[in-house]
Amino acid sequence: AAYRFSWVHPRFDFWLEAGRIPSMPGRSSALYSIWGFAQIWQVKAQETEIACEQSPDVLDPSCLAPYNRGLMQKRSYKGLAATEAKELAAKKIHDLAPVTNKQWSEYLGAGGVDYTVVKQGELGDCYLIAALISIAHSRPDIIANMFTNGELLKGSNPIYTVKFWINGKQTKVAVNDMVPAVKGSPTAYFAWGKGGARWPAVIEKAYAKMFGDYQTLRGGINADVFKAITQAPTVTIFHARTTKMDLFKRIEDAVKQKFIIGAGADRRNCWWDQSRQNGQGAFRKPSGIACGHAFTILGAVKYNEAFPHAVKIYNPWHANWYNGAIKNQDSANGIYYVTLDEYHRDFFNTDIAQARKNAVVSPMALDTNTQSVAALEFDMGSNDPFSVQLEWPIVRFYDPNSRGVCQVQPKFFVAVAKSQRPTSYKEMKKAAYLSTGVSNARVDLEGGSGKYVIYVDVKFPRARSWLKEFVINVYGAPTKLQPSRQYTDPADLYQAMGVQQNLMEEASDVAADTDDDVAMEGRCGYYIDRLSKLNNGQEIASSGRDPLFPESIQSIGRPGGKCGDGSRGIHSTCGKYNNWKSMTVLKDGVQCPPPPHWSPYAACNCRRQGGKKSRLNHRGKVYYQCYKPKPCAPEGSVSRNAECYCRPEDGKKTPVNHKGAVWYQCRKPRPCPIWRTMTSNAGCYCNKGYMKKKVDHHGKDYFTCKEGQPPATQSPATKPPVTQPPATQPPATQPPAT
């Protein structure tokens, strides 16, 4: 399934995949791991890196000192040691330079970050695309600041560099501009953006490169992507455990704080609808909601008096299949409203990433062998709330064929307290969000400036031989994590906190190291070790080719394997998608043909050749073409084309009743006659020294020029003055013909 649920009832385990619900051998009330995941690379404890989320101009390169720039940074925090070599600082300036406004417009999409342009392709990664839309809707600055190394975009081989937060710390991934595309058509197979926006396809490709291929992205959870991009504390609201009004209120509050919100629909009470999605069919609920699918939540609102509580939804398919209680909604862009009753019933969960304003991520990596027990400290200079987090690998990074041998199941006791009151500590608990394998523990603090201490005792009994590090980070005001100077021996802090029971001694004895084999390092840690090599932009730029993610079946999926999107009934061999094209070719998309030709492809556009997209209904089918309007006929002739136009020098477009039909012509303005002659032409004008006057004659309006103040509208300079009739000329009894 495109959207998988790993939380299960004690009596049921299930794997939702493409309409089949096979039984699984295990029975568990906790989390069942569907994919293998790990994400830790071999680095010793490091200085803090700071990243900021807010900036008036999200693409402003002066946001902070470039050598310490992170994913969402705004202000500088100098975490480099004073003795650091100048060469290293220069290298960081080069590596972390962000893209400029001009580069974004040229290479990533004109108009900045617009969530409405994002569309999912034929890959079952709706959770990833919906999460990108959620972030772009609430916090477009976060998406913009994911892109860096703008200098690599120039040249014949443009290279995109994307920053993620993997395992609690920053990871950079470089990709070229080649993506899978339809043969003989400038259409991308997978994620794309309307109007030629490339940033959705670039992020999707970078995410696929981290895990080895596109196929591995099939099936997942919004919250995992929220963590990978923002590191913000994330919570899941399970609808079955929450009242409707409490759910509505929590979404309302999250929207007010600009938190990031997503949702998922499971496969309960679903049926196959062959009539949808261009005949491909899909599973959906009685209200029309797609099953096994992820969505973006745009708000909780009052729709009208009949529906005072409604939820605004965005479907990454750009389709609206909804046929519930709220009728007559536009289905063109995938944005629609559902009633609160329908949302509570037909959606399984709501995920909220608490991306706080001005919050930054301050990480510190610890060695699993030498620093599994540690005492840390940091100074908090703000009274705002903050969170301290423990991060370890999620299952998607693991070798998918490990069959449970590769596991990361940490046993931990982590406590946070103010240094003046260590006994008033708060213990860290495993995070409560829906995931394919939760890899985060967190303790939330209400705030308060001062010095804080952290006691860390973390063991990985099932991954001791190949897992090299884990991460402690602070999500909040800028700070710097470092070993405690007050408690140089972690045991002293443990004793000062007055912990009643040594939990870790018990936990450490429960499980022995069952995989302490050198061979496991390569088997389980392959994709973890590979993370440090993914920022190979210079290597790709030199040849245009990426040896770590080549344009071949290797980067699509297993040869002979199945790819596609099960929620929409798309099941194809992975080889179908092994056709690569440059995003430069795909920028303008599929063009509608010019007259007299027509195309049945509804997504075609007229950006390249100009004109207006015209629609034709023919024998029950809809066709499209790029139609360029023609000039209207000049005065003395008429044109039937209602879309004709008049150039300024040709006059004004004027409708003419001719033989019972409306025709059009370009009519130049004429001077009004001098008093006492009149005309019915309301568009006439008077020369300087004359005033246009309206006269009622036999119940009709006529116009003439009378001496007086000059009118507001002056005649063109080239217009000759109207010759005044002789004084002996009698007034006209009938208005002249127009």
N, C-alpha and C positions, 0 to 999 in steps of 0.2 A: 504494500500500500504506500501511497505517497505520504501518508501521515500515520505514524505508528504510535501505539500507546503501550508503554512498558509497565504501567501500574496495573495490577490484576487483583481480583478478589481471591481469597485463599482457596476457593474451590475451582477457580478457572484460570487457565493460562491460555492466551491466544496470541496468534500472530496474524495481523490483518493484512492480507496481501491479495490484491487484484481480484477480489470477490471470493476468494477461498479462505476459509477459517479453519486451518488444520489444527489438530490437537498437538500440544507440545509435551515432551516427556516429563518435565518438571512441574511441580506444584508449589507455588510460593506466594506469600502475601506481600512480599517486598517488590523489588525491581528485577525484571527479567532482562538480561542483556541480549539484545538482538544483533548488534554489530560489535566487532572488536574495535577498541579505540585506545590509543595511548598517545601521549603528546609530551614527552619531556626530553630535553636534549642535554648534552654533556657539558655543563658549564658550572664552575664553582660559584660560591656565594658572591653576589655582585652588588655594586652600589645601586641605589634607588634610581629608577627612571620615572619621570613625571609626564603625565599626559593630561591635557585639558580639553573640556568639551565645549566651551562657549567662546564665541568670538563674534563681534559685529560683522566682520567679513571673514567667512569661514575659509576663504582661499588666500587670505592676506599672509604673505611670506614673512612679514615682520611680527607675526603673532608671538613668537618668542625666539630666544637664541637658538639657531638651527642645530647646534651640536647636541642639544638635549631635547629634541622634539619627539613627541610620542604620537599616539594615534589621535587623541582628541585634545591636543594641548592648546593653551592660550598664553600662559605666562611662564617665564623661565624659572627653573629650579636647578641650580648648578650642582649636580650630583657627582661630577667628575672630580677626582682627587686633584689637588693643586699641583702635584708632581707629574700629572699625566703628560705624555709627550705631545708636542705640537703636531706631529704627523698624525696622531690618532684623532686629535680635534679636527684637523683639516679633512680627514677621511669622513668623519661623522657629518661635517658640514655638507660634503658632497653627497653622501648617502641619504641624508634625511631632508634634503631640500624639497619642499612641497611643490605641487603643480600651481601655476598661476591661473588667474581668471582667463587669460587668453588661451592657455594650453587646455584648460578644462573645456572651453567652448569649442575648440578645434578638434580635440581628440576624444572627449568623453561625452559631450552633449551640450548643445546650445541651450541657454536658459537655466543653467545650474541644475540642482538636484530637484527633480519633479517626480513625486511618487506615482502620479497618474500615468506615466509613460511605461512603467515596468510591466512586462508580460511574461508569463511562464511559457516555456516551449514544450517539446515532447518528452521531457525528462521528468521523472516522478520526484522532483525536489521542491514541491510546493511549499514545504516548511521553510526552505531557504529563501525562496522568492517572496513569500508572504512576510517573512521576517525583515527582508530588505525594504519592502514597502512600508512596514510598520515603523522602521527606524527613519526612513526618508520622510515619512509623514510628520512624525513628532519631532525629530531631531535631524534635519538635513545636514547640519554642520558635521555630525559624526560621519555620515557617508562621505562628505567632501574631504574630510581630513584623513580618510583611509588611503588616499592616493599621494604618492611621494615620488622622488627622483624624476622630476619633470624634465630634466635635461636628456633623459633617455628616450623621450617621446619624439625627438627630432631625428631626421634622417630617413633613409629608405626602409629601415626595420624598426618601427616604433615599439618601444618596450614599456609596458605598464607595470608599476610596482605598487602592491596593495599590502596594507598593514592590518594584521589581526591581533587579537589577544588570545593566544593559545597557551593553555596551562597557566593562566594568570599573568603572563608576560608577553611582550611584543614579539611578533614573528612577521617577517616580510617575505612576500612571494612575488617573483617577477614572471611575467608571461608576455608572449608576443601577441600580435593582433589576428592570429588565425583561429577560427572557430568552425565547428561542424556546420555545414550549410547544404541546402537542397541542391541537387545536381541540376544545372541548367536554369537556376533561378537565384536571384540575390536575396534569399530568405534563410535566416539562421534556423537551425533545427531546435536549439535550446533557448535559453532566456535571451530576451532582446528588449529594446526600448523604442517606443514610437518616436517618430521624428528624427530617427538616426541616433538616438542616445545610446552610447556604447557601454556606459558604466555598469549596467546590470550584467551584461555578458562577460565583462572583464572580471567582476567579483565572482561570478559563478565559476569561471575558468580557474581563477586562483584558488578557490575553495576545492575544486576538483583536483588540482595539482597537489594540494596538501595530502589528499587521501589516495592518490595514485591514478584515478581515472574518473570519468563522469558516472559510470554505472554505480560506483560505490556510494554516490550521493542519494540514490533512491531510498526514500523512506527516512523520516526523521522528525524532530520536534522543534517548534519555534524557539523554545527557551535555550536550547544548545547554541543556536545562532546568536541569540541576544548576548549570551556570555562570550562567544568567540569574537564579537565585534565591539561590545561596549564594556564588558566586565562588570556591569552594573548588577547589584543584588537583584535576583529574579525570584518571583513567587508564582505558584500556580493555584488557581481557584478551581476546584473540582465542583461542577455544577450540582452533582447529586448530593453534595455535602453542604450546599449553600442555599439560602432562601433567595427568591427572585429579587426582592427589593434590596437585600444586602449586596447581591451581585451587581445590580444596577448602580447602587451608590458607590461601590468600589471602582467601577469603570468610570463613573462621573468624576470622582476624586483624582483618578489617575490621569484623565484627560486634562484636568485643570493644572496639574503639575507637569504636563508634557512628558509623562512617562510613556514607554513604548508598550503597545498592547497587541497581542495576537490571540487567535483562538483555533481550536481544532474540532472537527466533527468526526465521530467514530462511525462504525458500520452497523450499529444497532438500528433495527427497523428500516432497512434499506431495500430497494428494489432496482432492477436493471431497466434503464430507460434508453431504448435504442434510438429514440427520435432526437436526442440531443447531440451537441458537439459535432455538427456536420455529418451526422449519420454514424459516428463512431460509437455512440452510446456511452453511458456512464451510470454508476450507482448513485442514487439520490433518495432522499427521504420524502415523505408525503408533502412537505412544504416546499420541495424543490431544492433543498440544500444538498450540495454534493457530499457524498460520504467518503470517509477516509481521506479528508482534505484539510488543508490549513488555510486560514483566512487572516486578513488584517482587520482590526477593530478601529474605526475612525471616531466613534463617539457614542455616548448614551444620551438621547435627546427626547423631547416631546415632539412627535410627528404631527399630530393634530389633536383635536378634542376627542376624537374616537379612539386614538392610540396615544395616550399621554406618556407611555414608556416604550421607547423603541431603541434599537441598537443599529448603528450605521456600519455596514459591512463592505469590505472590498475583496473581491474574488480575483486572485492573480491570473486566472484564465481570461480575464476581461470578458466574462460572460455572466449573465444573470438568469439563473434557472428558477428563481424564486417564484412560487405561485401560491403564497400563503395569504394571510388576511389583508395585508396592505396592497391594494391593487394599483394598476396603471402606473408602474414605475418604469423609468427608462432603462433599457437593457443593453445600451450601447457600450458602456465602459466597465461593467462589473461592479459598480457602486450601487447599493440599494439598502433598504431598511427592512428589518424584521421586527416583529413584536417581541416584547420581553418574554412572554410565554414561550414563543417559538425558539428564541435564543437559549433560554434555560433548558428547554426540552431537547432540542436537536443538536446542540453543541455540547461536547464532552467537557471542555476545559477552557479557561481563559488564562493566558500567561501575561504577566506584567513585569517589565524590566524597569527598575526604579532609577532611571538615568537622571541623577540630580543635577541641578544647575550648578555650574562651576566646580563640579566634583572632578577629581583626577585619580589616576591609578598609580600607587607607589609600591612596586613589587620588590621582593628580595628572594632570590633563589637559594635553596639550601641543599647540600649534598646529602643523599639518602644514607650514605655510609658513615660520614663523619659528623654530620650536623642534624641527625634525626632527633636529638634532644638538644634544645637550645633555649637561651634566654635572650629576648630581643627587647628593644625599646624604640620609642619614637616620640616626638614632640608634636602636639596638636595646637595650632595657633588660632583655631576657630571654635565657636560654640555650636556650629551646625552639626547635625547628625552625621555619623560615619559608620562604616562597616569594616571589620577585619575578616579576611577570608583565607581559607586554606584551599589550594588548587592542586589537583592531580589529574592524570590522563582520563579522558572519557573513552568509551569502548570503540568508537569508530576508527581510531588509529591502529587498532590491533590487527594482526594477521587474521583475516576472516576465516581461514582454515584451521585456526588453533584449536577449535572444538572445546573451548573452555580451559585449555591448558594455560594460555596467557590471560592472567587476571590481575587486576589491581584492586585490592580490597583493603584499604588502609585501616589500621587500628590507631586511634589517636585520642590524645587528651590535650587540648589547647585552651588556655584561659587568658583573658585580658583584664587588666585592672589599672587604676591610677597608681603611680609609684608610691604616693603617700598613703594609700589605703589598699594594700595588696590583698587583704582578706576579703574585700568586697569585689571579688573577681566575678566575671561572667564567663561561663563555659561555652565553648563553640559547639554547635550542633550541625549535623548534616543538613544541607539545604533541602527545602521541601518544594521542589518544582519538578514538573513532568519532564522526563529525559530518557534517552536511550541508555542511560547509565549516569546517574548524578556524579559529578566529579568535583563537588564544591561543598565545603562546610563554612558556616558563617556565624558571626556574632554581631548583632546590630547594637550600637551605642547611641544614646540620645544626644550626645555631644558634651562639650565642656573642654575648655583649653587646659593645657598642662602636659606633663610627661606621663606616658603610659608604658607599661611593661607587658610582655607576652611570654608566657611559658609554653614551649612547644615540645611535644613528645609524639612523634609520628613514626609508625612502623608499617612496612609493606611486606608482610610475611610471604605473599605469593609472588612478589616481583623483585626480590632483593638482589637477584643476580644481574638484572638488566635495566632496572629503572634507576637512573642516575641522579635525579633531582626532583624536588617538589617546590612549590612557591607559596610564600605568605605575602599577602598584599593588603594595603589599606585603600579603601575607596572612600574618598572624602576630600577635605582640604589638603593642599600640598604638604607633604611631610617627607621624612627620610627614615626608613627602617635600618637599624644597625644592631650589632651585638650589644647587649646591655653592659654598660660600664659600672653600674651599681651591683649587678649580680653576675660576676664573671663565671661563677659556677652555677649552672641551671638548677642544681639541687638546692642551692640557697634560696632561689626564688620560689621553688616548689614548697619549701618549708615555710617561707614567709607568707605564702598564700594560705597555709593551714589546711591543705587538702586532706580530707578525712580518710580517703582510701586510695591506695596506689592502683589506679585503674589500669595503667599501662603494663604493670608487672603481670596482672591477670591476663590481659589481652595478649601479651607477647607469648605467653605459655600455651595459648589456645591452639595456634596453628604453627606448625614447623615450616621451614622453608622447603617446600616440595619441589621447587623448580630451580634449585641451585645448580644449574648446569650451564657451562659456557655456551653451549649451542643455543640456549634460549635467548641469549642476547641478540643474535642475528634474526631469530625467528619472531620473537615478540617485539623487539625494539627497532625493526627495520624502518618503519615510517617515522618513528621518533627521532632516530639518528639522522634521517633524511631532511628533517625540518631545517637544520642549520645550513643546508646547501641550496635551499629554494630561492634565495635572493641572488640568483645568477644572471642578473640583467646585463652586465658587461659581456658575459660569455654569449648570451643570446644575440645581443646587438651586433657582435662581430660577424655573425653568420646568418642571422635571422632565424636560426633553428634552435630548439630547446631540447637538449638531450634528456632532460628529466621529465619532459612532457611533450614528446614528439607528435607530429601530425600523422598518426597511424592508429591502427586498431588498439594498440597498447594503451592509448590514452582515452579510448572510448569505453572499453570493457573487455571482458574475457572473450576470446574468439569463439564463436558459436553460442555465446551467452545471450540472454534476453535483456533488451533495454526498452525504454518507453515509460509510460505513465499508466499504471494499472487502474487508477481511479477513473480514467477516461477510456479505458479499454484499449489503450495503445500498447500492443505487444509486438515488438519487432526484434529481429536479430541485431546485435550491436553493429554488425558490418554495414547495415543500412546507413548509419550515421558517419561512416568513415569517409567523408568527403569534406575537405577543409577549404575555406576561403578567407581572404583578408576582410576585416571589418570595414576597410575603406570601400570595398565593393558593395558591402551590405548596407552602407550608411543610408542610401536613399530608398532602400526597400524595393518592392515590386512596383513597377510603373504601370499605370493603366494605359491602354493603347490610345492613340489619337483617332479621330473619325476617319474613315467610316467603320473602324474595327471596334469590337466590344470584348470585355473579359469577364468571366464569371467569378474572378477572385475578389472577394469583398474587401480585402485588406490592401488592395493596390492604391497607389497615390499618384499625385501629379507634381511632386516636388521638383523633379529634374526638368521636365519639359514645360512646366507651367500650365496655366489653364485651370478650369474648375472641374472637379470630379462630378460626372453626370451619371445618373442612374436610369436604367430602362427595364421595365417589366415586360418580359416576352415569353408567352406560353407558360406562365406560372413560375418562371425563373427570373432572377435579377442579374443584370449585366452592368458593366461600368466602362467608362471611357473618360479621357481628358478632353474636355470641350473648351475651346477658346472662343469667347464671344466676338462677334463681328460688329463693325460700325453700323449704326442705324442709317437709313436712307436719308439723303438730303431733302430739303424742302422742295416740294413739287412731286415727290415720290414718297412711298411708304414701305415699311418693312414689317413683316409678320412676327419676326423674332423678338420676343419680349425681353431677352437677355442682351440685346444689342446695346451699344453705348455711343456717346457723343463726345468727341474731343472738344476742349474749350473753344478752339477756333471755329468749330462747326456749329456751335450753339447749344441749346438745351434740348434734352430728350423730351419729346412731347407726344402724348397719346392722341390718336386721331380716330374718330369713329368713321368707318368706311364699310358700307354695305352690311351694316349690322354687326361688324366685328371691330375689335380694337387693334389698330396698327400703330406703328411708331415712326417718327422722323426726327431729324435734327433741325430745329428751327432757331434761326438767329433772331435776336431781339430787334425790333423796329421802333422808330420814333413815333410818339403819339402825334396826332394832328393838332394844329394850333386852333385855339378857340375861334370859331364856333363849330368847327368840324369835330366829329367824335369817332371813336373806334371801340369795338368790343374786345380788342386784344389787351388783356390785363397785363401782359408782359412788356408792353411798350414803355419807352422812357422819354424824358423831356431834356432838352439841351439846357445849358447854363443860362440862368436868367428867367427860366420858366418853371412853373410848379405843376406837377401832375395832379389833375383834379378828376374825381369820380362823379359822374352825373347819372341820376336815375331817369331813364327814358322808357316810358311804357312798361314799367316794372322790371326793366333789365338794366344792368350796370354797363356804362360806357365811359370812356376815358378821353381826356383832352389835355392840352398844355395851355396854361394861362400864365400871363406875366405875374411875377412875384418872386418870393425867396427861392433860391435853388433847392431842388429836391435832394433827399439823402443819397439817392442813387444817381450818379453822373453817367452820362453817356460815354461810350468809348471815344478816345481822342480822334480816332479815324472816321467817326461817323459824321457825315455832312449835315449841316443844319437843314431843318425842314423849311421849305419856302412858304411864307405866309400867303394865304389866298387873298385875292383882291377884296377891298372893303365892300365892293358892290355885290360880292358873291352871297346869295341868300343862304341861310342856314339849311342844312340837310334835314328833310322831314323824316327820312329813314336812315338808319345807320348803314354805312357802306359795308360791302361784303368783306369778310375777313380772309 
